[in-house]
Amino acid sequence: MDKKIKNIGNLTGKVLLYGGVYSNLQALEKLKSIAEEQGIAPENCICTGDIVGYCAQPEETVQLYKIWGTHGIAGNVEKQLSEGAEDCGCDFREGSRCDGFSQLWYPYAQSKLSKNSLDTIEALPDHITFTYAGKKVTVVHGSYSHISEFIFKSTPWEIKGSNFDTTQSNVIIAGHCGLPFHTEQEDKLWLNPGVIGMPANDGSTEVWYAILDDTSGNLSYEHHTFAYNYKLTSQLMQNGLLPEEYARTIVTGIWDNTEILPPVESGLQGFGIKL
């Protein structure tokens, strides 16, 4: 199937990068207010996918995303929902804890989304490209070749590098793995802003995004965190239909398990994010 690639041209000024909203309406509301306080227009905000996920308000979250009007690409969850698939497409190991949890939150989200919201996520492109400070930037969810590929800071550069070769890009903006990080090599930058719908397994309830800045004439970037009404998010998730473990993660900042993590990232659980 041909990819849907959206070229949004040349961007200037601050660009806000975020992803993994995971149906967390309270986090998206807070991020929207941060963008507005900083004067960052919606057309300078980009989502790396997975607007829908583990939390309790998928319909409200998609509608706020639509109202806000930022750019965004499809995550694996949006792809699967658009196709009426029976699972989230994360390729979790059968019988694993994540596999079991997805059998609760995915059908829950599926049952809550209106046709209008499904039309919204079906229209999302697979990738976005743009130029920024003279560099070509490509936005992917997992990787360019596989929407559900988990790419971490510890992932060998050889694996990341093929994405730059294929897209002829200087910068790759990615999501999916749930952790913020950046890696620079060979004058190329892989930047993952992290996710706003779940904590980063660092023992904090705050969540992550990133901002590109070209004020100096060169591309620079910073990772940021923000606090939001996580107590309400967790409370809404305790509805007897969603995994209680994810509701606990919202308030503890610690993931239920580290099944998807490589040894390096798994060993950092609860010790903060090392950027």
C-alpha positions in Angstrom: 0.0 0.0 0.0 1.3 3.4 -0.9 2.2 5.6 2.0 0.4 8.9 2.6 3.2 11.5 3.0 2.2 15.1 3.7 4.7 17.9 2.9 4.0 20.9 5.1 6.6 23.1 3.5 9.1 25.3 5.3 8.5 25.9 9.0 10.0 28.8 11.0 9.9 29.8 14.7 9.3 27.4 17.5 7.9 24.0 16.6 6.2 22.0 19.4 6.6 18.2 19.1 4.4 15.7 21.0 3.0 12.2 20.7 1.4 9.3 22.5 -1.7 11.2 23.8 -3.3 7.8 24.6 -6.8 9.2 25.1 -5.5 11.3 28.0 -7.7 14.4 27.6 -6.3 16.2 30.6 -2.7 16.0 29.3 -3.8 17.2 25.8 -5.7 20.1 27.3 -2.7 21.2 29.3 -0.3 20.9 26.3 -2.6 23.0 24.2 -2.6 25.7 26.9 1.2 25.6 27.0 1.4 26.1 23.2 -1.0 29.0 23.5 0.9 30.6 26.3 4.2 30.4 24.3 2.5 31.7 21.2 3.1 28.6 19.2 0.5 28.3 16.5 -1.3 25.0 15.8 0.4 24.8 12.4 3.8 24.7 14.2 2.7 21.8 16.4 3.2 18.2 15.3 1.9 14.9 16.8 3.9 11.7 16.3 0.8 9.5 16.5 -1.2 7.3 19.0 -3.7 10.0 19.8 -5.8 7.1 21.1 -4.7 4.6 23.7 -4.8 3.5 27.3 -6.8 6.2 29.0 -10.6 6.8 29.4 -11.5 9.5 27.0 -10.7 8.5 23.4 -13.7 10.3 21.8 -13.1 13.6 23.7 -9.4 13.4 23.0 -9.7 13.0 19.2 -12.2 15.8 19.1 -9.9 18.2 21.0 -7.1 17.2 18.7 -9.3 18.1 15.8 -10.4 21.4 17.3 -6.8 22.4 18.1 -5.8 21.8 14.5 -2.2 20.7 14.9 -0.4 18.5 12.3 -0.1 14.9 13.1 0.6 11.4 11.7 -1.1 8.1 12.3 0.2 5.9 15.0 -0.3 2.1 14.9 -3.4 2.6 17.0 -5.0 4.9 14.5 -4.1 2.6 11.6 -5.7 -0.4 13.3 -8.8 1.5 14.4 -9.2 2.9 10.8 -9.0 -0.6 9.4 -11.4 -2.1 12.0 -8.6 -4.4 13.2 -9.1 -6.5 16.3 -5.9 -5.4 18.1 -3.7 -2.4 18.5 -1.0 -3.6 16.2 1.9 -3.3 18.7 3.0 -6.8 18.0 3.1 -7.6 21.7 4.2 -11.1 22.6 1.1 -13.3 22.9 0.2 -13.9 26.5 2.4 -11.0 27.7 1.0 -8.4 30.2 0.9 -5.7 27.5 -1.0 -8.1 25.2 -3.5 -8.8 28.0 -3.9 -5.1 28.8 -4.4 -4.3 25.1 -7.4 -6.7 25.0 -9.1 -4.3 27.4 -8.2 -0.8 26.3 -8.3 -1.3 22.6 -11.9 -2.6 22.3 -12.8 0.1 24.9 -11.5 2.8 22.6 -13.0 1.1 19.6 -16.5 1.2 21.3 -16.2 4.9 22.2 -15.2 6.5 18.9 -17.8 8.3 16.7 -17.7 8.1 13.0 -16.5 11.7 12.9 -13.5 10.7 15.0 -12.8 7.6 13.0 -12.9 9.8 9.8 -10.5 12.2 11.5 -7.9 9.6 12.3 -8.3 7.8 9.0 -7.3 11.0 7.2 -4.0 11.2 9.1 -0.9 10.8 6.9 1.7 8.1 7.5 4.5 10.7 7.5 5.0 14.4 7.5 8.0 16.1 5.9 9.1 19.7 6.2 12.2 21.9 6.0 13.5 23.7 9.1 16.6 25.8 9.4 17.8 24.4 6.1 17.3 20.8 7.1 14.9 18.1 5.8 12.8 16.7 8.6 10.7 13.5 8.4 8.2 12.5 11.0 7.6 8.8 11.6 5.7 6.8 14.3 7.9 3.8 14.9 10.3 3.9 12.0 9.9 4.8 8.3 9.6 1.1 7.3 7.6 -0.2 10.2 5.0 1.8 12.1 5.2 -0.4 15.2 9.0 -0.7 15.4 10.3 0.2 18.8 13.4 2.5 18.4 15.1 3.5 21.6 18.2 5.5 22.5 20.1 2.3 22.9 19.0 1.0 19.5 22.1 0.7 17.3 22.8 3.6 15.0 22.9 1.2 12.0 19.1 0.6 12.5 18.3 4.3 12.9 20.6 5.2 10.0 18.6 3.3 7.4 15.7 5.8 8.0 17.9 8.7 7.1 19.1 6.9 3.9 15.6 6.0 2.8 14.1 9.4 3.4 17.2 11.5 2.5 16.5 13.5 5.7 18.7 15.3 8.1 16.3 14.9 11.1 13.9 12.1 12.0 11.2 12.9 14.5 9.7 9.7 16.0 7.3 8.4 18.6 5.9 5.0 19.7 8.5 3.8 22.2 7.1 6.0 25.0 10.4 7.5 26.1 12.0 10.9 25.2 15.5 10.8 23.8 17.8 12.2 21.1 20.7 10.7 19.3 23.1 12.6 17.0 25.6 11.0 14.7 27.0 11.7 11.3 25.4 15.1 11.3 22.0 13.4 11.6 19.5 13.8 14.5 17.0 11.2 15.7 14.6 13.0 18.1 11.8 11.4 20.1 9.8 14.0 22.1 8.3 11.3 24.3 4.6 10.9 25.1 2.1 13.0 27.0 -0.4 10.3 27.7 1.7 8.3 30.2 4.7 9.0 32.4 8.1 8.0 31.1 8.7 5.2 33.6 10.9 7.7 35.6 8.9 7.8 38.8 7.4 11.2 38.0 3.8 12.0 37.0 5.0 14.7 34.6 5.0 13.9 30.9 7.2 14.9 28.0 7.3 16.9 24.8 10.0 18.8 22.8 10.4 22.2 21.1 12.5 22.9 18.0 14.0 26.4 17.8 15.6 28.2 14.9 16.1 31.6 16.5 19.9 31.4 16.1 19.6 30.4 12.5 20.4 26.9 13.3 18.2 24.0 14.4 18.2 23.5 18.2 15.9 21.5 20.4 15.0 21.1 24.0 13.0 18.4 25.9 10.4 19.6 28.3 8.0 18.2 30.9 4.7 19.4 32.3 2.4 18.7 35.1 -1.4 18.2 34.6 -4.4 16.9 36.4 -3.2 13.3 36.5 -5.4 12.5 39.5 -8.5 13.0 37.4 -7.1 11.0 34.5 -6.4 8.1 36.8 -9.8 8.4 38.5 -11.6 8.2 35.1 -9.6 5.1 34.2 -10.9 3.2 37.2 -14.1 2.4 35.5 -14.0 -1.4 35.6 -13.3 -1.5 31.8 -9.7 -0.4 31.6 -6.5 -2.0 33.1 -6.1 -0.8 36.7 -2.4 -1.2 36.2 -2.3 1.7 33.8 -4.4 3.9 36.1 -1.7 3.2 38.8 1.1 4.1 36.4 -0.5 7.6 35.9 0.0 8.3 39.6 3.2 6.5 40.3 5.2 7.3 37.2 6.3 3.7 37.0 5.3 1.3 34.2 3.6 -2.0 35.2 6.3 -3.9 33.3 9.3 -3.4 31.0 8.5 -6.1 28.5 9.1 -3.8 25.5 12.3 -2.2 26.8 15.9 -3.1 26.0 18.1 -3.9 29.0 19.6 -0.4 29.1 16.2 1.4 29.3 14.7 -1.2 31.6 17.5 -0.7 34.1 16.7 3.0 34.3 13.1 2.4 35.6 12.4 4.9 38.4 15.7 6.6 38.1 14.7 9.5 35.9 15.3 10.2 32.3 18.9 10.5 31.1 19.0 12.8 28.1 
